[in-house]
Amino acid sequence: MKKTTFVLALVFAAGTVFAQKKTTSSATVTFDATTPKDALPKAENKTVIGSIDTQSGAVAFEAAVKNFAFSNPKIQEHFNAPNWLDSDKFPKFTYTGTIEKVNKVKFDKNGTYKVQVNGTITVKGISKPAKVEGTITVADGKLKVAANFTIKLKDFGVTGQAIEAGKVAEEPSITVSAEF
């Protein structure tokens, strides 16, 4: 009897621990580097992996560079080329961080919560600190996360004629949306 009670307690405790971390493999990240001169440098990746730990506030996202889809195949080719993002050498973007004041987010109560995440974004093997503001919406036990921020391409060693000519924004907008 004691053995059964112990095993059930372990199973319950493990279930509680695992329930704190939510994951998805279908988050969406958009990359929008459009300018008044060119509306084409905009891409979307719908296969982004993400996780959020509701206890610690740890968040992480990973996006395969080659999975960003542009409407113009030539722009996609340039995006992945060695002189731009070099997706063969650096196959992924990552963001890891921690939600500030995570205890103010009621993950068990329906509502929308404004959050700030202090973290690090890594592009082309270069890591930079990134504070990102976003929202977490809790609805019937499901979490929706949304954020929008910009990056400076030159901070990650991305330069070129298209940027200098004003055809690609120097600071593209990055939008993240995920459901856990």
C-alpha positions in Angstrom: 0.0 0.0 0.0 2.8 2.4 0.9 4.5 1.6 -2.4 1.4 2.4 -4.4 0.8 5.7 -2.5 4.5 6.7 -3.1 4.3 5.9 -6.9 1.0 7.8 -7.2 2.5 10.8 -5.4 5.5 10.7 -7.8 3.3 10.5 -10.9 1.2 13.5 -9.6 4.3 15.5 -8.8 5.8 14.8 -12.2 2.5 15.8 -13.9 2.5 19.1 -12.0 6.1 19.9 -12.9 5.6 19.1 -16.6 2.4 21.2 -16.7 4.5 24.3 -15.9 6.3 24.2 -19.3 4.1 24.7 -22.4 5.5 24.1 -25.9 4.5 24.6 -29.5 6.0 23.7 -32.9 3.8 26.0 -34.9 4.5 29.5 -33.7 4.7 32.1 -36.4 7.4 34.7 -36.9 7.2 37.4 -39.5 10.2 39.3 -40.8 9.2 42.7 -42.4 12.0 44.7 -43.9 9.7 46.6 -46.4 10.4 50.2 -47.3 8.6 52.8 -49.4 10.9 51.7 -52.2 10.1 48.0 -52.0 7.2 46.1 -50.4 8.6 42.6 -51.2 11.2 42.0 -48.4 8.6 40.4 -46.1 8.6 36.8 -45.0 6.8 34.4 -42.7 7.8 31.2 -40.9 5.0 29.1 -39.4 7.2 26.3 -38.1 8.9 28.1 -35.2 9.5 26.1 -32.0 8.6 27.8 -28.7 8.3 27.2 -25.0 7.2 29.0 -22.0 7.6 28.0 -18.4 4.7 29.4 -16.4 6.6 28.9 -13.1 10.0 30.5 -13.8 8.9 32.8 -16.7 11.6 31.3 -19.0 10.7 31.7 -22.7 12.5 30.3 -25.8 11.9 30.4 -29.5 13.9 28.9 -32.4 13.3 29.5 -36.1 14.9 27.8 -39.0 16.2 30.5 -41.3 15.4 28.5 -44.5 11.7 28.2 -43.4 11.1 32.0 -43.9 9.0 32.2 -47.0 9.1 35.3 -49.3 6.7 35.9 -52.2 9.7 36.5 -54.4 12.0 33.5 -54.8 15.0 35.8 -55.6 14.6 37.7 -52.3 14.4 34.4 -50.5 17.6 33.3 -52.3 19.4 36.5 -51.2 18.1 36.2 -47.6 19.7 32.7 -47.3 22.9 33.6 -49.1 26.3 33.7 -47.4 26.6 37.5 -47.7 23.2 38.0 -45.9 22.0 35.4 -43.3 24.2 32.5 -44.5 21.5 29.9 -43.5 23.8 27.0 -44.4 26.4 28.1 -41.8 23.8 29.6 -39.3 20.6 27.6 -39.8 18.5 29.2 -37.0 17.5 32.3 -35.2 17.0 32.0 -31.4 15.5 34.1 -28.6 15.7 33.1 -25.0 14.6 35.2 -22.1 12.7 35.5 -18.8 9.4 37.3 -18.2 9.8 40.1 -15.7 7.4 39.8 -12.7 6.0 36.5 -14.0 4.0 36.2 -10.8 1.7 39.0 -12.0 0.5 36.8 -14.9 -2.3 34.6 -13.7 -1.8 31.5 -16.0 -4.9 29.9 -14.4 -7.2 32.9 -15.0 -8.6 34.2 -18.2 -7.2 37.6 -19.1 -4.7 39.6 -21.1 -1.4 40.5 -19.5 1.2 42.9 -20.7 4.7 41.5 -20.2 8.3 42.5 -20.7 10.8 39.8 -21.5 14.5 40.3 -20.9 16.5 38.1 -23.2 19.0 37.4 -25.9 18.5 37.1 -29.6 21.0 35.3 -31.7 21.3 35.8 -35.5 24.2 34.6 -37.6 25.9 33.3 -34.5 25.9 36.8 -33.0 24.0 37.3 -29.7 22.6 40.6 -28.5 20.5 41.5 -25.5 16.8 42.2 -26.5 14.0 43.5 -24.3 10.7 42.6 -25.8 7.3 43.8 -24.8 4.4 41.6 -25.5 1.1 40.2 -24.4 0.0 36.9 -22.9 -3.6 36.0 -23.3 -5.0 33.2 -21.2 -8.3 31.7 -22.4 -9.7 28.5 -20.9 -6.3 27.1 -20.1 -4.7 28.0 -23.4 -2.0 30.6 -23.8 -1.5 33.0 -26.7 1.7 35.0 -26.9 2.2 38.0 -29.1 5.2 40.4 -29.5 6.6 42.9 -32.0 10.1 44.3 -31.9 12.8 45.5 -34.3 16.4 44.5 -34.8 19.3 46.4 -36.4 20.6 44.3 -39.2 24.1 45.7 -39.0 24.3 44.5 -35.3 24.3 41.0 -36.8 26.7 41.6 -39.6 24.0 42.0 -42.2 24.8 44.7 -44.8 24.6 45.1 -48.5 23.5 47.2 -51.5 19.8 46.6 -51.0 19.9 48.1 -47.5 22.1 51.0 -48.6 19.7 51.7 -51.6 16.7 51.8 -49.2 15.1 48.6 -50.7 15.5 46.7 -47.4 14.8 48.3 -44.0 17.9 48.7 -41.7 15.7 47.8 -38.8 13.1 45.2 -39.8 10.1 44.5 -37.7 9.9 41.0 -36.1 6.4 39.8 -35.1 6.0 36.6 -33.0 2.7 34.8 -32.3 2.2 31.5 -30.6 -0.4 29.4 -29.0 0.5 27.0 -26.3 
